[in-house]
Amino acid sequence: MSGFSATDAAFEGFRLTRERPKTIGVFALVLFAHAVIQSLIAYQFGGQAFADFMAMAEQDGPPDLDRMSRAMGELGTLFAIMVPVSLLVYGALLTAVHRLVLKPETTGLGIRFGRAELHQAFVAFAVTALTLLAYVATFSVGLTAALTLQQVNAPLGALIAIASLVIVVVAVLNIGVRLSLAGPL
């Protein structure tokens, strides 16, 4: 890879914004419209379930499990619809940005819907799933170790809890950095 410059790569977004401000503006409008539409759909179809969750969090005593199950079912259905749509929107926009950066001669916005966009949506899903898995795994191990050691030695348990938090942050950042170029490949 002769001719690669980390500095040029770091400032590539500024170049793209300077050369194609209207394109970046259209991308921003698409993302804004997507966020507004998703919020309206979430409010319309999941607003009551979310309100039930908030009410359960504020009440004293154990929550009503039947009520919680109904709310989770409604929100689960809502998220099962919204997450794939979001992945496709972000996949299309990220692929368009990659296309504009890697092929500057691209005309128009660079937005298309094809195999590359589906690949990007899958990569976004995989990176999110791996990050969540790493977070849960490292947090669970650290929490278990901290609670176990706290029975023997409270300061050591607290130290292990802090160390596990640092490990969680490092693991999540490591996955993000290592997979940051998975999209344009």
C-alpha positions in Angstrom: 0.0 0.0 0.0 2.5 2.6 -1.1 1.3 6.1 -1.0 -1.0 5.7 2.0 -1.0 8.7 4.4 -2.7 8.4 7.8 -3.0 12.2 7.9 -4.8 12.3 4.5 -7.1 9.5 5.7 -7.9 11.3 8.9 -8.9 14.5 7.1 -10.7 12.8 4.2 -14.1 13.7 5.7 -13.3 17.4 5.7 -12.2 17.1 2.0 -15.5 15.4 1.1 -17.5 18.0 3.0 -15.6 20.9 1.2 -15.9 19.3 -2.2 -19.5 18.1 -1.9 -21.4 20.2 0.7 -24.8 19.6 -1.0 -24.3 15.8 -0.9 -23.4 15.9 2.8 -26.5 18.2 3.3 -28.7 15.6 1.6 -27.2 12.8 3.7 -28.0 14.9 6.9 -31.6 15.5 5.7 -32.0 11.8 5.0 -30.8 10.9 8.5 -32.9 13.6 10.1 -36.0 12.4 8.2 -35.2 8.8 9.2 -34.9 9.8 12.9 -38.1 11.8 12.8 -40.1 9.0 11.1 -38.7 6.4 13.5 -39.5 8.6 16.5 -43.1 9.1 15.3 -43.5 5.3 14.7 -42.0 4.5 18.1 -44.3 7.0 19.8 -47.4 5.8 17.9 -46.9 2.1 18.2 -44.7 1.7 21.3 -45.5 4.8 23.3 -47.8 3.0 25.8 -45.4 0.1 26.3 -42.6 2.5 27.0 -44.8 4.5 29.4 -45.6 1.2 31.2 -41.9 0.5 31.5 -41.3 3.9 33.0 -44.2 3.5 35.4 -42.9 0.1 36.5 -39.4 1.6 37.2 -40.9 4.3 39.4 -43.1 2.0 41.5 -42.0 0.6 44.8 -41.8 -3.2 45.3 -41.5 -5.9 42.7 -42.8 -5.2 39.1 -45.8 -6.9 37.7 -44.3 -9.6 35.5 -47.4 -10.0 33.2 -47.4 -6.3 32.5 -43.7 -6.3 31.9 -44.0 -9.2 29.5 -46.7 -7.4 27.5 -44.7 -4.3 27.3 -41.6 -6.2 26.2 -43.6 -8.0 23.5 -44.9 -4.8 22.1 -41.5 -3.2 22.1 -39.8 -6.3 20.7 -42.2 -6.3 17.7 -41.5 -2.6 17.2 -37.7 -3.1 17.3 -37.9 -6.1 15.0 -39.4 -3.8 12.4 -37.3 -0.7 13.1 -33.8 -2.2 13.4 -33.7 -3.8 9.9 -35.0 -0.6 8.3 -32.3 1.4 10.2 -29.6 -1.0 9.1 -30.7 -0.6 5.5 -30.7 3.2 5.7 -27.3 3.4 7.4 -26.0 0.7 5.1 -27.0 2.7 2.0 -25.6 6.0 3.4 -22.3 4.5 4.6 -21.8 2.7 1.3 -22.4 6.0 -0.5 -19.8 7.8 1.6 -17.3 5.0 1.0 -18.1 5.1 -2.7 -17.6 8.9 -2.8 -14.3 8.7 -0.8 -12.8 5.7 -2.7 -14.1 6.7 -6.1 -14.1 10.5 -6.3 -15.3 10.4 -9.9 -18.7 9.1 -8.7 -21.4 11.4 -9.9 -24.5 12.3 -7.9 -25.1 11.3 -4.4 -23.6 7.8 -4.7 -26.7 6.3 -3.0 -27.8 3.0 -4.5 -29.5 -0.1 -3.2 -27.6 -3.3 -4.1 -25.3 -6.0 -2.9 -22.7 -3.5 -1.4 -25.4 -1.8 0.7 -26.7 -5.1 2.0 -23.1 -6.0 2.8 -22.7 -2.8 4.8 -25.9 -3.4 6.7 -24.7 -6.8 7.6 -21.4 -5.5 8.7 -23.1 -2.9 10.9 -25.2 -5.6 12.4 -22.2 -7.9 13.0 -20.1 -5.1 14.6 -23.0 -4.2 16.9 -23.7 -7.8 17.8 -20.0 -8.5 18.5 -19.6 -5.3 20.6 -22.7 -6.2 22.6 -21.4 -9.7 23.1 -18.0 -8.5 24.2 -19.6 -6.0 26.6 -21.9 -8.6 28.2 -19.2 -11.2 28.4 -16.5 -9.0 30.0 -19.0 -7.3 32.2 -20.4 -10.6 33.4 -17.0 -12.1 34.2 -15.9 -8.9 35.9 -19.1 -8.6 38.0 -18.9 -12.3 39.0 -15.3 -12.0 40.0 -15.9 -8.7 41.9 -18.9 -10.1 43.8 -17.1 -13.3 44.6 -14.0 -11.6 45.9 -16.0 -9.0 47.8 -17.1 -11.8 50.1 -13.5 -12.5 51.0 -12.0 -9.0 50.8 -14.2 -5.9 50.1 -11.4 -3.6 48.8 -10.1 -6.3 46.5 -13.7 -6.8 45.2 -13.9 -3.1 44.5 -10.6 -3.1 42.7 -11.7 -6.0 40.6 -14.9 -4.2 39.7 -13.0 -1.1 38.6 -10.5 -3.3 36.6 -13.4 -5.1 34.9 -14.9 -1.8 33.9 -11.6 -0.8 32.3 -11.5 -4.2 30.5 -15.0 -3.6 29.2 -14.1 -0.2 27.8 -10.9 -1.6 26.2 -12.7 -4.6 24.7 -15.4 -2.5 23.2 -12.9 0.1 21.8 -10.7 -2.7 20.5 -13.6 -4.3 18.5 -14.6 -0.9 17.1 -11.1 -0.1 16.0 -10.3 -3.5 14.5 -13.6 -3.6 12.6 -13.7 0.0 11.6 -12.6 -0.8 8.0 -14.8 -3.9 7.6 -17.4 -1.8 5.7 -15.3 -0.6 2.7 -13.8 -4.0 2.2 
